[in-house]
Amino acid sequence: MITIERRVGRLVEATMRTPTTLDDIDSAGRRMAEVLGGLPRRGVICADFTQAKILLAPESEALARVFRHTNEHFERSAVLVSSTSATSVLQMERVIREAENPARRAFREAIELVVWLSEILDAAERERIHAMLAERIAGPPSQRRSNPYSEPT
């Protein structure tokens, strides 16, 4: 499952959870093109793929194609990947390399992603990125940590 939303300014929020099908990736590509195409200037993408596990080869290739297709429509794109699965991290880093855009990066730590994107976001977008990541990283109320940007102890 992949979701694409724009709530504030030019900040586009994406999430991916496995299992993910080719249809999911194609739909997400169309939605991303629609959202980015509706912006008055290039967007900024913040993607949370921490709930995504290994993709099969066809899905991985399709995702790289979608990434390449949107290369001209964003200023920066950051993908937060799970730091607990080395294989999924390596796969996502490969997909990003295949997208051939140095403005697209993978991050294992949310705080590094926030710092990198915040350099180009306005105040409302920075506030939203903090809220978005706090919501998604904190997890269910019973599992929340006081600082969602830190590693569990």
N, C-alpha and C positions, 0 to 999 in steps of 0.2 A: 504494500500500500504506500502510495506517495501522495502527499498533500502539498499544495502551493497556495499561499495566501499573501496578500499585501494589505496591511492594516494601517501603516503610518508611512507617509512620504514615499520615498523610492525604495524602501527596505522590503525585499521579497523574502518571505519565510517559507522554507521547504522542510518537509520531514519525510523520511523513508523508513519503513519497517518491513522486514521480510516475514512471510514470503512475498516476493514482488514478481509480477509476471511481465511479459513483453507488452501486453495491453496496458498495464499500469504505467510502464515507462513511456510508451507512446502517448498516452493520455496526459501524463505529467509534462511531456515535451510540448504538447499543444497548449496546455494551460500556462506553462512558463512563457512561451512565445506570446501568448495573449496578454499576460500580465506585464511583461517587459515592454511589449509593443505599445501598450497604453500609457506609458510614462513619458513625460515631456523631456526627460534626459535619461541617460543610462542608469540602470538600477544597481542596487547592491544586494547580493544574495547571501542569506545566512541559512545554511542547511544543517539540520540535525539528523545525522545518519547513525546515531549511537545505537539504535534499536535494529539496525540492519546487519544481517549476518552475511556470509559468503553468497555471492551471486553466481549463478551458472554462467558459462561462457557467453551464450546468446544475450542474456540480460546485461552482462557487463559490457559487451560490445554495443548494445543498444543505448545504454546510459552514456557511454563515451560519445556516441553520435549526437545524442541530445545535447550534451555539454558543448560539443563543437558547434552545433547549430545556433546556440545562444551566445557564442563568444563575443560578437560585436555589440551586444545589447546590455552589457553590464560593465561597471567600473571595477568592481571587485566581487569575488564569489568565494565564500568560506564554507567549508564542509567540516563539521565536527564529527569525528569518527570515534568508535568505541576504543578506549585504551586497553580493554581487557582481551581483545582478540587480535593478535598480531597478524593473522592471516587476512582478516577483513580490512585491517589498516593498510597492509601492503597492496591488497587488491584495489582499494579506493585510491590510493596514491598512484597506482598504475593507470587507472581510469582517468584520473585528473591529468597525468602526464600526456596521455593519448588525446586529451582534449586540446592540447597545444596552446595553452593560454597561461602566461605567468601570473595573470591577475586572478587565477583560481588556485586556491590552496586548501590542503587538508590540515586539520588541527586535532591533536589528541587532548588538548587542554582547553576548556572553555575560555579561561581568562586570556590566553594568547589570541584566540579568535576575536574576542571582544576588543582587545587593544588594537589589533590590526584593522578591523573594520571601523572602529571609533575614530580613527584618523580622518575619515572622509564623511562621517555621518553628522547630521545636525543634532541638536539637543533632543528633539522628540524621537528621532530614530535611535539615538543612543539609549534613551530611556526604554524604548520598546525592545531593543535587543537584550537588555538586561532582564526585563520582565519575561521575555520569551524563553531565554535560557534558564532562568530561575525556575519557571514553570516546568520545563521539560527535564531538566537535570535533577531537580529536587525529588521528582517521583511522587508516589502516593504520600499523603500526609504522614502515615506511619513510618515512612522511610526517609523523611526529609532531614537534611543536615542544616545546621545554622548558616553555613556559607556554601551555597550551591556551586561555587567555582572551585572549591577545594576537593581534594581526593578524600574518600572515606578513610576514617581512622580505624 
